[in-house]
Amino acid sequence: MDVRLLLAGLREYSSVEKLTPEVVNKIIKRIEVHKSEVVDGHKQVKIDIYFTGAGLVDLATVKEMLAIAEAAQK
């Protein structure tokens, strides 16, 4: 991970009001769209976004965030 490169891109575009191809090309290295699947009757598609300087950032799922919030309240 090149933190300097990531921070430079984030600083430059932190107050962007319109997502343009220039902005996307500056901060995103590539986007991978996976095969769709049906989960609990709903179609879901996994999308991986690789950021310039950071690579793939693994974000928590909604279920994981709710579990974290519940644990924090205890």
DSSP file (Angstrom, degrees, kcal/mol; ACC not computed):
  #  RESIDUE AA STRUCTURE BP1 BP2  ACC     N-H-->O    O-->H-N    N-H-->O    O-->H-N    TCO  KAPPA ALPHA  PHI   PSI    X-CA   Y-CA   Z-CA
    1    1 A M              0   0    0      0, 0.0     2,-0.9     0, 0.0    53,-0.2   0.000 360.0 360.0 360.0 127.5    0.0    0.0    0.0
    2    2 A D     >  -     0   0    0     51,-1.7     4,-2.1     1,-0.2     3,-0.2  -0.819 360.0-177.7-100.7  92.7    1.4    3.4   -1.0
    3    3 A V  H  > S+     0   0    0     -2,-0.9     4,-3.1     1,-0.2     5,-0.3   0.851  78.5  57.2 -63.2 -37.0   -0.3    5.6    1.6
    4    4 A R  H  > S+     0   0    0      1,-0.2     4,-2.2     2,-0.2    -1,-0.2   0.920 108.7  46.0 -61.0 -43.6    1.2    8.8    0.2
    5    5 A L  H  > S+     0   0    0     -3,-0.2     4,-1.9     2,-0.2    -2,-0.2   0.906 114.4  48.3 -65.5 -42.6   -0.3    8.2   -3.2
    6    6 A L  H  X S+     0   0    0     -4,-2.1     4,-2.4    47,-0.3    -2,-0.2   0.941 112.8  47.1 -62.9 -48.7   -3.7    7.3   -1.6
    7    7 A L  H  X S+     0   0    0     -4,-3.1     4,-2.9     1,-0.2     5,-0.2   0.870 108.8  55.1 -63.7 -37.2   -3.7   10.4    0.6
    8    8 A A  H  X S+     0   0    0     -4,-2.2     4,-2.0    -5,-0.3    -1,-0.2   0.928 111.2  44.7 -61.6 -44.4   -2.7   12.7   -2.3
    9    9 A G  H  X S+     0   0    0     -4,-1.9     4,-1.6     2,-0.2    -2,-0.2   0.902 114.5  48.5 -65.9 -41.4   -5.7   11.4   -4.3
   10   10 A L  H  X S+     0   0    0     -4,-2.4     4,-0.6     2,-0.2    -2,-0.2   0.897 111.5  49.3 -67.4 -40.5   -8.1   11.7   -1.4
   11   11 A R  H >< S+     0   0    0     -4,-2.9     3,-0.8     1,-0.2     4,-0.3   0.925 111.1  50.1 -62.6 -43.8   -6.9   15.2   -0.5
   12   12 A E  H 3< S+     0   0    0     -4,-2.0    -1,-0.2    -5,-0.2    -2,-0.2   0.841 124.4  27.9 -64.9 -33.4   -7.3   16.4   -4.1
   13   13 A Y  H >< S+     0   0    0     -4,-1.6     3,-1.3    -5,-0.1    -1,-0.2   0.149  83.4 111.4-117.4  19.3  -10.9   15.0   -4.5
   14   14 A S  T << S+     0   0    0     -3,-0.8    -1,-0.1    -4,-0.6    -2,-0.1   0.762  88.6  36.7 -68.4 -23.7  -12.2   15.1   -0.9
   15   15 A S  T 3  S+     0   0    0     -4,-0.3    -1,-0.3    -3,-0.2     2,-0.1   0.029  82.5 147.1-115.6  27.4  -14.7   17.8   -1.7
   16   16 A V    <   -     0   0    0     -3,-1.3     3,-0.1     1,-0.1    -3,-0.1  -0.410  28.0-171.3 -66.1 135.6  -15.7   16.7   -5.2
   17   17 A E  S    S+     0   0    0      1,-0.2     2,-0.4    -2,-0.1    -1,-0.1   0.600  71.3  42.0-102.3 -16.2  -19.3   17.4   -6.0
   18   18 A K  S    S-     0   0    0      2,-0.0     2,-0.9     0, 0.0    -1,-0.2  -0.993  76.2-133.6-137.2 128.1  -19.5   15.5   -9.3
   19   19 A L        +     0   0    0     -2,-0.4     3,-0.0    -3,-0.1     0, 0.0  -0.706  36.6 175.7 -82.9 109.0  -18.0   12.1  -10.1
   20   20 A T     >  -     0   0    0     -2,-0.9     4,-2.4     1,-0.1     5,-0.2  -0.671  46.5-106.3-108.7 163.9  -16.3   12.5  -13.4
   21   21 A P  H  > S+     0   0    0      0, 0.0     4,-2.7     0, 0.0     5,-0.2   0.853 121.0  57.5 -57.5 -33.3  -14.2   10.0  -15.4
   22   22 A E  H  > S+     0   0    0      2,-0.2     4,-1.5     1,-0.2     5,-0.1   0.922 107.9  45.5 -63.1 -44.3  -11.1   12.0  -14.4
   23   23 A V  H  > S+     0   0    0      2,-0.2     4,-2.1     1,-0.2     5,-0.3   0.942 114.1  48.3 -64.1 -48.1  -11.8   11.6  -10.7
   24   24 A V  H  X S+     0   0    0     -4,-2.4     4,-2.4     1,-0.2    -2,-0.2   0.922 112.0  49.0 -59.2 -46.1  -12.6    7.9  -11.1
   25   25 A N  H  < S+     0   0    0     -4,-2.7    -1,-0.2     1,-0.2    -2,-0.2   0.787 111.3  51.4 -66.5 -26.9   -9.4    7.3  -13.1
   26   26 A K  H  < S+     0   0    0     -4,-1.5    -1,-0.2    -3,-0.2    -2,-0.2   0.891 122.7  25.4 -76.6 -40.9   -7.3    9.1  -10.5
   27   27 A I  H  < S+     0   0    0     -4,-2.1    25,-1.9    -5,-0.1     2,-0.5   0.633 113.4  64.8-104.0 -14.5   -8.5    7.3   -7.4
   28   28 A I  E  <  -A   51   0A   0     -4,-2.4    23,-0.3    -5,-0.3     3,-0.1  -0.943  49.7-174.9-116.9 126.1   -9.6    3.9   -8.7
   29   29 A K  E    S-     0   0A   0     21,-2.8     2,-0.3    -2,-0.5    22,-0.2   0.916  70.5 -23.3 -80.5 -47.4   -7.2    1.4  -10.2
   30   30 A R  E     -A   50   0A   0     20,-1.5    20,-3.0    25,-0.1     2,-0.4  -0.987  50.3-140.9-161.5 159.9   -9.7   -1.2  -11.3
   31   31 A I  E     -A   49   0A   0     -2,-0.3     2,-0.5    18,-0.2    18,-0.2  -0.995  13.5-161.7-127.1 128.9  -13.2   -2.5  -10.6
   32   32 A E  E     -A   48   0A   0     16,-3.0    16,-2.8    -2,-0.4     2,-0.6  -0.954   1.7-162.5-113.7 124.8  -14.1   -6.2  -10.7
   33   33 A V  E     -A   47   0A   0     -2,-0.5    14,-0.2    14,-0.2     2,-0.1  -0.931  14.2-155.4-107.3 122.4  -17.7   -7.3  -11.0
   34   34 A H  E     -     0   0A   0     12,-2.9     2,-0.0    -2,-0.6     0, 0.0  -0.340  32.4 -73.2 -91.8 172.4  -18.3  -11.0  -10.0
   35   35 A K  E     -     0   0A   0      1,-0.1    11,-0.6    10,-0.1    -1,-0.2  -0.345  54.4-113.1 -63.3 143.9  -21.1  -13.4  -11.0
   36   36 A S  E     -A   45   0A   0      9,-0.2     2,-0.3    -3,-0.1     9,-0.2  -0.425  34.5-173.1 -77.5 156.1  -24.5  -12.6   -9.5
   37   37 A E  E     -A   44   0A   0      7,-2.7     7,-3.5    -2,-0.1     2,-0.6  -0.978  25.3-117.2-145.3 156.7  -26.0  -15.0   -7.0
   38   38 A V  E     +A   43   0A   0     -2,-0.3     2,-0.5     5,-0.2     5,-0.2  -0.862  31.2 179.0 -99.9 124.2  -29.4  -15.3   -5.3
   39   39 A V  E >  S-A   42   0A   0      3,-3.2     3,-1.8    -2,-0.6    -2,-0.0  -0.988  72.3 -16.0-127.7 120.8  -29.3  -15.0   -1.5
   40   40 A D  T 3  S-     0   0    0     -2,-0.5    -1,-0.1     1,-0.3     3,-0.1   0.861 129.7 -52.5  53.5  38.7  -32.5  -15.1    0.6
   41   41 A G  T 3  S+     0   0    0      1,-0.2     2,-0.4    -3,-0.0    -1,-0.3   0.505 118.7 108.8  80.1   3.9  -34.5  -14.5   -2.6
   42   42 A H  E <   -A   39   0A   0     -3,-1.8    -3,-3.2     2,-0.0     2,-0.4  -0.938  69.7-124.1-117.4 136.4  -32.5  -11.4   -3.5
   43   43 A K  E     -A   38   0A   0     -2,-0.4     2,-0.4    -5,-0.2    -5,-0.2  -0.630  33.4-174.5 -77.5 129.1  -30.0  -11.1   -6.4
   44   44 A Q  E     -A   37   0A   0     -7,-3.5    -7,-2.7    -2,-0.4     2,-0.4  -0.962  13.8-165.4-127.7 144.5  -26.6  -10.0   -5.2
   45   45 A V  E     -A   36   0A   0     -2,-0.4     2,-0.4    -9,-0.2    -9,-0.2  -0.993  17.6-137.8-129.0 124.7  -23.4   -9.1   -7.1
   46   46 A K  E     -     0   0A   0    -11,-0.6   -12,-2.9    -2,-0.4     2,-0.4  -0.666  20.8-169.5 -81.4 133.2  -20.1   -8.8   -5.4
   47   47 A I  E     -A   33   0A   0     -2,-0.4     2,-0.5   -14,-0.2   -14,-0.2  -0.992   7.1-160.2-126.5 125.9  -18.0   -5.8   -6.6
   48   48 A D  E     -A   32   0A   0    -16,-2.8   -16,-3.0    -2,-0.4     2,-0.5  -0.921   5.1-164.2-105.8 126.7  -14.3   -5.3   -5.7
   49   49 A I  E     -A   31   0A   0     -2,-0.5     8,-0.8   -18,-0.2     2,-0.7  -0.954   4.0-158.2-113.2 120.4  -12.9   -1.8   -6.1
   50   50 A Y  E     -AB  30  56A   0    -20,-3.0   -21,-2.8    -2,-0.5   -20,-1.5  -0.876  14.3-149.6 -99.7 115.0   -9.1   -1.5   -6.1
   51   51 A F  E >>  -AB  28  55A   0      4,-2.7     4,-3.0    -2,-0.7     3,-1.4  -0.588  24.6-100.5 -87.5 145.9   -8.1    2.0   -5.1
   52   52 A T  T 34 S+     0   0    0    -25,-1.9   -43,-0.1     1,-0.3    -1,-0.1  -0.455 108.5   5.8 -62.0 126.4   -4.9    3.6   -6.4
   53   53 A G  T 34 S+     0   0    0     -2,-0.2   -51,-1.7     1,-0.1   -47,-0.3   0.235 133.1  54.3  85.1 -14.5   -2.3    3.4   -3.7
   54   54 A A  T <4 S-     0   0    0     -3,-1.4    -2,-0.2   -53,-0.2     2,-0.2   0.624  82.2-157.2-122.9 -23.5   -4.4    1.2   -1.4
   55   55 A G  E  <  -B   51   0A   0     -4,-3.0    -4,-2.7   -53,-0.1     2,-0.5  -0.491  61.1  -1.8  75.8-149.7   -5.5   -1.8   -3.4
   56   56 A L  E     -B   50   0A   0     -6,-0.3     2,-0.6    -2,-0.2    -6,-0.2  -0.645  66.3-156.1 -80.3 124.8   -8.6   -3.7   -2.3
   57   57 A V        -     0   0    0     -8,-0.8     2,-0.8    -2,-0.5    -8,-0.2  -0.912  11.3-141.9-104.0 118.4  -10.1   -2.3    0.9
   58   58 A D        -     0   0    0     -2,-0.6     2,-0.3   -10,-0.1   -10,-0.0  -0.706  21.3-167.4 -85.5 109.9  -12.2   -4.9    2.6
   59   59 A L        -     0   0    0     -2,-0.8     2,-0.1     1,-0.1    -2,-0.0  -0.685  25.4-103.8 -97.1 151.0  -15.3   -3.2    4.1
   60   60 A A        -     0   0    0     -2,-0.3     2,-0.1     1,-0.1    -1,-0.1  -0.384  34.3-119.9 -69.8 148.2  -17.6   -4.8    6.6
   61   61 A T     >  -     0   0    0      1,-0.1     4,-2.6    -2,-0.1     5,-0.2  -0.348  30.8-102.2 -78.3 168.7  -21.0   -6.2    5.4
   62   62 A V  H  > S+     0   0    0      1,-0.2     4,-2.4     2,-0.2     5,-0.2   0.919 125.0  50.9 -58.5 -44.7  -24.2   -4.8    6.8
   63   63 A K  H  > S+     0   0    0      1,-0.2     4,-2.1     2,-0.2    -1,-0.2   0.902 110.7  48.8 -60.7 -41.5  -24.6   -7.9    9.0
   64   64 A E  H  > S+     0   0    0      2,-0.2     4,-2.2     1,-0.2    -1,-0.2   0.897 110.5  50.6 -66.0 -40.0  -21.0   -7.4   10.3
   65   65 A M  H  X S+     0   0    0     -4,-2.6     4,-2.4     2,-0.2    -2,-0.2   0.896 110.2  49.7 -64.9 -39.7  -21.6   -3.7   11.1
   66   66 A L  H  X S+     0   0    0     -4,-2.4     4,-2.5     2,-0.2    -1,-0.2   0.900 110.4  50.3 -64.6 -40.4  -24.8   -4.6   13.0
   67   67 A A  H  X S+     0   0    0     -4,-2.1     4,-2.3     2,-0.2    -2,-0.2   0.891 110.9  49.4 -64.6 -39.2  -22.9   -7.2   15.0
   68   68 A I  H  X S+     0   0    0     -4,-2.2     4,-2.0     2,-0.2    -2,-0.2   0.917 111.4  49.0 -64.7 -43.7  -20.1   -4.7   15.8
   69   69 A A  H  X S+     0   0    0     -4,-2.4     4,-1.3     2,-0.2    -2,-0.2   0.907 111.6  49.3 -63.8 -42.2  -22.7   -2.1   16.9
   70   70 A E  H  X S+     0   0    0     -4,-2.5     4,-0.8     1,-0.2     3,-0.3   0.920 111.2  49.3 -62.6 -44.2  -24.5   -4.7   19.1
   71   71 A A  H >< S+     0   0    0     -4,-2.3     3,-0.6     1,-0.2    -1,-0.2   0.856 108.3  53.8 -64.9 -34.8  -21.2   -5.7   20.7
   72   72 A A  H 3< S+     0   0    0     -4,-2.0    -1,-0.2     1,-0.2    -2,-0.2   0.798 104.1  55.8 -70.0 -28.0  -20.3   -2.1   21.4
   73   73 A Q  H 3<        0   0    0     -4,-1.3    -1,-0.2    -3,-0.3    -2,-0.2   0.675 360.0 360.0 -77.8 -17.2  -23.6   -1.5   23.2
   74   74 A K    <<        0   0    0     -4,-0.8    -1,-0.2    -3,-0.6    -2,-0.2   0.453 360.0 360.0 -79.8 360.0  -22.9   -4.4   25.7
